[in-house]
């Protein structure tokens, strides 16, 4: 992006961030009201917020294409999504794509407070938070989270990389979180998800958001046999890495820019 392009891109960016902030401010009290009615009402309000957030991307020329085959997801089985992690819009994209399954997330502890709507939903919508530098506490939190999601027949979402990739190259997967979920969600099906080009949203740390990015969410084939946890973690990592290489048209990350 040239300096002129970056300056010009601030025009739609200003509108986008204004709308983004208004969405969070408007849906915060709506969530509070909905939760007093029922958990189902709260879920509907959150889905409305997610739709608005994803739609707001059009203001900066961004769009998301979903490549899904929901018919491949087995019925009456616990569900876990394992996805690569690239941007702050990963969760809204997954939330909308799999809204029928009521996805709940494992997020970093910093998101638990301070952000209108987002923090409230994390605290009250069934998700959990973990401290990345406190692995023992994280295991306890993920264990309780998995048991709750399993009991309520919802969908658990985990980003095994832990932190976002800043350049599209997947980070090394951390196996512990996914293994703990599998231990506490008997007979679970793991659905690998690939997020492609989402990292470009934060390419310049949102200063500004690049204009005209086409993002893609790819659902890969569900892993039905999950008894061997080591094999599941390995398979998920290999499938996501292979798909990302294919989407980028390269054979390895060595010379990727």
C-alpha positions as a Markdown table, in Angstrom:
| # | Residue | x | y | z |
|---|---|---|---|---|
| 1 | Unk | 0.0 | 0.0 | 0.0 |
| 2 | Unk | 1.5 | 3.3 | -1.0 |
| 3 | Unk | 1.4 | 6.4 | 1.2 |
| 4 | Unk | -1.3 | 8.0 | -0.9 |
| 5 | Unk | -3.5 | 4.8 | -0.8 |
| 6 | Unk | -3.0 | 4.6 | 3.0 |
| 7 | Unk | -4.1 | 8.3 | 3.4 |
| 8 | Unk | -7.2 | 7.8 | 1.2 |
| 9 | Unk | -8.2 | 4.6 | 2.9 |
| 10 | Unk | -8.7 | 6.5 | 6.2 |
| 11 | Unk | -11.8 | 8.1 | 4.7 |
| 12 | Unk | -13.9 | 4.8 | 4.7 |
| 13 | Unk | -12.0 | 3.7 | 7.8 |
| 14 | Unk | -13.3 | 6.6 | 9.8 |
| 15 | Unk | -16.9 | 5.6 | 8.9 |
| 16 | Unk | -16.2 | 2.0 | 9.5 |
| 17 | Unk | -14.9 | 2.5 | 13.0 |
| 18 | Unk | -17.7 | 4.8 | 13.9 |
| 19 | Unk | -20.3 | 2.2 | 12.8 |
| 20 | Unk | -18.3 | -0.5 | 14.5 |
| 21 | Unk | -18.4 | 1.3 | 17.8 |
| 22 | Unk | -22.0 | 2.2 | 17.5 |
| 23 | Unk | -22.9 | -1.5 | 16.9 |
| 24 | Unk | -21.1 | -2.5 | 20.2 |
| 25 | Unk | -22.7 | 0.4 | 22.1 |
| 26 | Unk | -26.2 | -0.4 | 20.8 |
| 27 | Unk | -26.1 | -4.1 | 21.3 |
| 28 | Unk | -24.7 | -3.9 | 24.9 |
| 29 | Unk | -28.0 | -2.8 | 26.5 |
| 30 | Unk | -29.9 | -5.1 | 24.1 |
| 31 | Unk | -28.0 | -8.0 | 25.4 |
| 32 | Unk | -28.7 | -7.1 | 29.0 |
| 33 | Unk | -32.4 | -6.9 | 28.3 |
| 34 | Unk | -32.5 | -10.1 | 26.3 |
| 35 | Unk | -30.7 | -12.1 | 29.0 |
| 36 | Unk | -33.3 | -11.1 | 31.5 |
| 37 | Unk | -35.9 | -12.7 | 29.2 |
| 38 | Unk | -34.0 | -15.9 | 28.4 |
| 39 | Unk | -30.8 | -17.4 | 27.2 |
| 40 | Unk | -32.4 | -18.0 | 23.8 |
| 41 | Unk | -33.3 | -14.4 | 23.5 |
| 42 | Unk | -29.8 | -13.4 | 24.3 |
| 43 | Unk | -28.5 | -15.7 | 21.6 |
| 44 | Unk | -30.7 | -14.1 | 19.0 |
| 45 | Unk | -29.5 | -10.7 | 20.0 |
| 46 | Unk | -25.9 | -11.8 | 19.8 |
| 47 | Unk | -26.5 | -13.3 | 16.3 |
| 48 | Unk | -28.0 | -10.0 | 15.2 |
| 49 | Unk | -24.8 | -8.2 | 16.5 |
| 50 | Unk | -22.6 | -10.7 | 14.7 |
| 51 | Unk | -24.5 | -10.1 | 11.4 |
| 52 | Unk | -24.1 | -6.3 | 11.8 |
| 53 | Unk | -20.4 | -6.6 | 12.6 |
| 54 | Unk | -19.7 | -8.7 | 9.6 |
| 55 | Unk | -21.9 | -6.5 | 7.3 |
| 56 | Unk | -20.0 | -3.4 | 8.5 |
| 57 | Unk | -16.9 | -4.8 | 6.7 |
| 58 | Unk | -18.4 | -3.6 | 3.4 |
| 59 | Unk | -17.7 | -0.1 | 4.5 |
| 60 | Unk | -14.0 | -0.8 | 4.0 |
| 61 | Unk | -14.6 | -2.9 | 0.9 |
| 62 | Unk | -14.1 | -6.2 | 2.8 |
| 63 | Unk | -16.3 | -9.2 | 2.4 |
| 64 | Unk | -16.5 | -12.8 | 3.6 |
| 65 | Unk | -17.3 | -15.9 | 1.6 |
| 66 | Unk | -18.3 | -19.0 | 3.4 |
| 67 | Unk | -17.4 | -22.4 | 2.1 |
| 68 | Unk | -19.5 | -24.7 | 4.2 |
| 69 | Unk | -21.1 | -28.2 | 4.0 |
| 70 | Unk | -23.2 | -28.3 | 7.2 |
| 71 | Unk | -24.8 | -31.5 | 6.0 |
| 72 | Unk | -21.4 | -33.2 | 6.7 |
| 73 | Unk | -21.7 | -32.4 | 10.4 |
| 74 | Unk | -23.1 | -35.5 | 12.3 |
| 75 | Unk | -26.2 | -35.0 | 14.3 |
| 76 | Unk | -26.4 | -35.8 | 18.0 |
| 77 | Unk | -22.6 | -35.6 | 18.5 |
| 78 | Unk | -20.7 | -33.0 | 20.6 |
| 79 | Unk | -18.9 | -30.6 | 18.3 |
| 80 | Unk | -15.6 | -28.9 | 18.5 |
| 81 | Unk | -14.3 | -26.3 | 15.9 |
| 82 | Unk | -10.5 | -26.0 | 15.7 |
| 83 | Unk | -9.4 | -23.1 | 13.6 |
| 84 | Unk | -6.4 | -21.0 | 12.7 |
| 85 | Unk | -6.4 | -17.5 | 14.2 |
| 86 | Unk | -5.8 | -14.4 | 12.2 |
| 87 | Unk | -7.9 | -11.4 | 13.3 |
| 88 | Unk | -10.5 | -9.9 | 15.6 |
| 89 | Unk | -13.1 | -10.8 | 13.0 |
| 90 | Unk | -12.5 | -14.6 | 13.3 |
| 91 | Unk | -15.1 | -15.0 | 16.0 |
| 92 | Unk | -17.9 | -13.1 | 14.2 |
| 93 | Unk | -17.2 | -15.0 | 11.0 |
| 94 | Unk | -17.3 | -18.4 | 12.8 |
| 95 | Unk | -20.3 | -17.3 | 14.9 |
| 96 | Unk | -22.3 | -16.5 | 11.8 |
| 97 | Unk | -21.3 | -19.5 | 9.8 |
| 98 | Unk | -22.2 | -22.0 | 12.6 |
| 99 | Unk | -24.9 | -20.0 | 14.4 |
| 100 | Unk | -27.3 | -23.0 | 14.3 |
| 101 | Unk | -25.0 | -24.8 | 16.7 |
| 102 | Unk | -24.6 | -22.0 | 19.3 |
| 103 | Unk | -20.8 | -21.8 | 19.2 |
| 104 | Unk | -19.0 | -20.8 | 22.4 |
| 105 | Unk | -15.4 | -19.7 | 22.5 |
| 106 | Unk | -12.2 | -20.0 | 24.5 |
| 107 | Unk | -10.8 | -16.4 | 24.5 |
| 108 | Unk | -7.9 | -14.6 | 26.1 |
| 109 | Unk | -8.6 | -13.1 | 29.5 |
| 110 | Unk | -8.1 | -9.6 | 28.3 |
| 111 | Unk | -11.4 | -9.7 | 26.4 |
| 112 | Unk | -13.4 | -10.4 | 29.6 |
| 113 | Unk | -13.8 | -6.7 | 30.4 |
| 114 | Unk | -13.5 | -3.3 | 28.9 |
| 115 | Unk | -15.2 | -3.9 | 25.5 |
| 116 | Unk | -18.9 | -3.0 | 25.2 |
| 117 | Unk | -21.0 | -6.0 | 24.0 |
| 118 | Unk | -18.0 | -8.2 | 23.4 |
| 119 | Unk | -16.9 | -8.5 | 27.1 |
| 120 | Unk | -20.5 | -8.8 | 28.2 |
| 121 | Unk | -21.2 | -11.7 | 25.8 |
| 122 | Unk | -18.0 | -13.5 | 26.9 |
| 123 | Unk | -19.0 | -13.2 | 30.5 |
| 124 | Unk | -22.7 | -14.1 | 30.1 |
| 125 | Unk | -22.9 | -16.0 | 26.8 |
| 126 | Unk | -21.3 | -19.3 | 27.8 |
| 127 | Unk | -17.7 | -18.7 | 26.6 |
| 128 | Unk | -14.7 | -18.8 | 28.8 |
| 129 | Unk | -11.4 | -16.9 | 29.0 |
| 130 | Unk | -7.8 | -18.2 | 29.8 |
| 131 | Unk | -4.5 | -16.5 | 30.7 |
| 132 | Unk | -2.0 | -17.5 | 28.1 |
| 133 | Unk | 0.8 | -17.4 | 30.7 |
| 134 | Unk | -1.0 | -19.5 | 33.3 |
| 135 | Unk | -1.3 | -23.0 | 31.7 |
| 136 | Unk | -2.5 | -24.8 | 34.9 |
| 137 | Unk | -5.4 | -22.3 | 35.3 |
| 138 | Unk | -6.2 | -22.5 | 31.6 |
| 139 | Unk | -6.5 | -26.3 | 31.8 |
| 140 | Unk | -9.0 | -25.9 | 34.7 |
| 141 | Unk | -11.0 | -23.3 | 32.8 |
| 142 | Unk | -11.1 | -25.4 | 29.6 |
| 143 | Unk | -12.1 | -28.5 | 31.5 |
| 144 | Unk | -15.1 | -26.7 | 33.0 |
| 145 | Unk | -15.9 | -25.1 | 29.7 |
| 146 | Unk | -15.9 | -28.4 | 27.8 |
| 147 | Unk | -18.2 | -30.0 | 30.4 |
| 148 | Unk | -20.6 | -27.2 | 30.2 |
| 149 | Unk | -20.7 | -27.1 | 26.4 |
| 150 | Unk | -21.2 | -30.8 | 26.4 |
| 151 | Unk | -24.0 | -30.7 | 28.9 |
| 152 | Unk | -25.8 | -28.0 | 27.0 |
| 153 | Unk | -25.3 | -29.6 | 23.6 |
| 154 | Unk | -23.5 | -26.6 | 22.1 |
| 155 | Unk | -20.4 | -26.1 | 20.0 |
| 156 | Unk | -16.9 | -25.4 | 21.4 |
| 157 | Unk | -14.5 | -23.2 | 19.4 |
| 158 | Unk | -10.8 | -23.3 | 20.1 |
| 159 | Unk | -7.9 | -21.6 | 18.3 |
| 160 | Unk | -4.9 | -24.0 | 19.0 |
| 161 | Unk | -2.4 | -21.4 | 17.9 |
| 162 | Unk | -3.3 | -19.3 | 20.9 |
| 163 | Unk | -2.3 | -16.0 | 19.4 |
| 164 | Unk | -3.2 | -14.5 | 16.0 |
| 165 | Unk | -1.0 | -14.9 | 13.0 |
| 166 | Unk | 0.1 | -11.5 | 11.8 |
| 167 | Unk | 1.1 | -12.6 | 8.3 |
| 168 | Unk | -1.1 | -15.5 | 7.4 |
| 169 | Unk | 1.6 | -18.1 | 8.3 |
| 170 | Unk | 0.1 | -20.5 | 10.9 |
| 171 | Unk | 1.7 | -20.6 | 14.3 |
| 172 | Unk | 2.6 | -23.9 | 15.9 |
| 173 | Unk | -0.4 | -25.6 | 17.4 |
| 174 | Unk | -0.6 | -26.1 | 21.1 |
| 175 | Unk | -2.2 | -29.5 | 21.7 |
| 176 | Unk | -3.2 | -29.2 | 25.4 |
| 177 | Unk | -6.4 | -27.2 | 25.0 |
| 178 | Unk | -7.9 | -29.4 | 22.3 |
| 179 | Unk | -6.9 | -32.6 | 24.2 |
| 180 | Unk | -8.6 | -31.2 | 27.4 |
| 181 | Unk | -11.8 | -30.5 | 25.4 |
| 182 | Unk | -11.8 | -34.0 | 23.9 |
| 183 | Unk | -11.3 | -35.5 | 27.4 |
| 184 | Unk | -14.4 | -33.6 | 28.6 |
| 185 | Unk | -16.6 | -33.9 | 25.6 |
| 186 | Unk | -16.9 | -37.7 | 25.0 |
| 187 | Unk | -17.5 | -38.8 | 21.4 |
| 188 | Unk | -16.9 | -35.3 | 20.1 |
| 189 | Unk | -16.5 | -34.5 | 16.4 |
| 190 | Unk | -13.7 | -32.1 | 15.5 |
| 191 | Unk | -14.3 | -29.7 | 12.6 |
| 192 | Unk | -11.2 | -28.1 | 11.2 |
| 193 | Unk | -11.8 | -24.5 | 9.9 |
| 194 | Unk | -9.5 | -22.5 | 7.8 |
| 195 | Unk | -9.6 | -18.7 | 7.9 |
| 196 | Unk | -7.9 | -17.2 | 4.8 |
| 197 | Unk | -7.0 | -13.5 | 4.3 |
| 198 | Unk | -8.5 | -12.5 | 7.6 |
| 199 | Unk | -5.0 | -11.5 | 8.8 |
| 200 | Unk | -5.0 | -8.7 | 6.2 |
| 201 | Unk | -7.6 | -6.9 | 8.2 |
| 202 | Unk | -4.9 | -6.2 | 10.8 |
| 203 | Unk | -2.0 | -6.0 | 8.4 |
| 204 | Unk | -1.2 | -2.4 | 9.5 |
| 205 | Unk | -2.5 | -2.9 | 13.1 |
| 206 | Unk | -5.8 | -1.5 | 11.8 |
| 207 | Unk | -4.0 | 1.8 | 11.1 |
| 208 | Unk | -5.7 | 1.7 | 8.6 |
| 209 | Unk | -7.7 | -1.4 | 7.6 |
| 210 | Unk | -6.8 | -2.2 | 4.0 |
| 211 | Unk | -9.6 | -1.6 | 1.5 |
| 212 | Unk | -11.0 | -4.3 | -0.7 |
| 213 | Unk | -9.9 | -7.6 | 1.1 |
| 214 | Unk | -11.8 | -10.7 | 0.2 |
| 215 | Unk | -11.9 | -13.1 | 3.2 |
| 216 | Unk | -12.7 | -16.8 | 3.1 |
| 217 | Unk | -13.9 | -19.2 | 5.7 |
| 218 | Unk | -13.4 | -22.9 | 4.7 |
| 219 | Unk | -15.0 | -25.7 | 6.7 |
| 220 | Unk | -12.9 | -28.9 | 6.2 |
| 221 | Unk | -14.0 | -32.5 | 6.5 |
| 222 | Unk | -15.1 | -33.3 | 10.1 |
| 223 | Unk | -12.9 | -35.7 | 12.0 |
| 224 | Unk | -15.3 | -38.4 | 13.3 |
| 225 | Unk | -12.9 | -40.8 | 15.0 |
| 226 | Unk | -11.4 | -38.8 | 17.8 |
| 227 | Unk | -10.3 | -41.5 | 20.3 |
| 228 | Unk | -6.6 | -40.9 | 19.6 |
| 229 | Unk | -6.1 | -37.4 | 20.8 |
| 230 | Unk | -2.5 | -37.1 | 19.6 |
| 231 | Unk | -3.6 | -38.1 | 16.1 |
| 232 | Unk | -6.5 | -35.6 | 16.1 |
| 233 | Unk | -4.3 | -32.7 | 17.0 |
| 234 | Unk | -1.8 | -33.7 | 14.3 |
| 235 | Unk | -4.5 | -34.2 | 11.7 |
| 236 | Unk | -6.1 | -30.8 | 12.4 |
| 237 | Unk | -2.8 | -29.0 | 12.1 |
| 238 | Unk | -1.8 | -30.8 | 8.9 |
| 239 | Unk | -5.2 | -30.2 | 7.3 |
| 240 | Unk | -5.3 | -26.5 | 8.1 |
| 241 | Unk | -1.7 | -26.0 | 7.0 |
| 242 | Unk | -2.3 | -27.9 | 3.7 |
| 243 | Unk | -5.4 | -25.9 | 2.9 |
| 244 | Unk | -3.7 | -22.6 | 3.6 |
| 245 | Unk | -0.7 | -23.5 | 1.4 |
| 246 | Unk | -3.2 | -24.5 | -1.4 |
| 247 | Unk | -5.1 | -21.2 | -1.0 |
| 248 | Unk | -1.9 | -19.2 | -1.2 |
| 249 | Unk | -0.7 | -21.2 | -4.2 |
| 250 | Unk | 2.6 | -22.2 | -2.6 |
| 251 | Unk | 4.3 | -25.4 | -1.6 |
| 252 | Unk | 5.8 | -24.2 | 1.7 |
| 253 | Unk | 6.0 | -21.1 | 3.9 |
| 254 | Unk | 9.7 | -20.6 | 3.4 |
| 255 | Unk | 9.5 | -17.9 | 0.8 |
| 256 | Unk | 6.0 | -16.6 | 1.6 |
| 257 | Unk | 5.5 | -12.9 | 2.0 |
